[in-house]
C-alpha cells in the first residue's frame, strides 16, 4: 500500500512474542521485561556497536536485577 505521495509502507517481522502484559519472550526463549526490551532495542538502533556485555561493564552487574527473574540471559 502506498502512502499519499510517499513510499510503500514497510513491513516488520518480530522474532519474539508477548507472553503476558509486561513480559516478552525472545526467539531464543529469554523472558524479559517489555520495557527493558524496548529500551534495549532503542539503544541498539541509536548505537549499532552497542552490546549488553559492554553495558554491564559500564554500569555494573546490578543491571541484571532489572531483568525478569526467569530470564535465560547469559553475559558473554
Residue pairs with C-beta under 8 A, 6 or more apart in sequence:
1 8
1 9
2 8
2 9
3 9
15 26
15 27
16 24
16 25
16 26
16 27
16 37
17 24
17 25
18 24
18 25
18 34
19 25
19 31
22 33
22 34
22 35
23 31
23 32
23 33
23 34
23 68
24 31
24 32
24 33
24 34
24 37
25 31
25 32
26 32
26 37
28 72
29 72
30 71
30 72
30 73
31 68
31 70
31 71
31 72
32 40
32 67
32 68
32 71
32 73
33 66
33 67
33 68
36 66
36 67
40 52
43 50
43 55
44 50
52 73
52 75
53 75
53 76
55 63
56 63
56 64
56 75
64 73
64 75
67 73
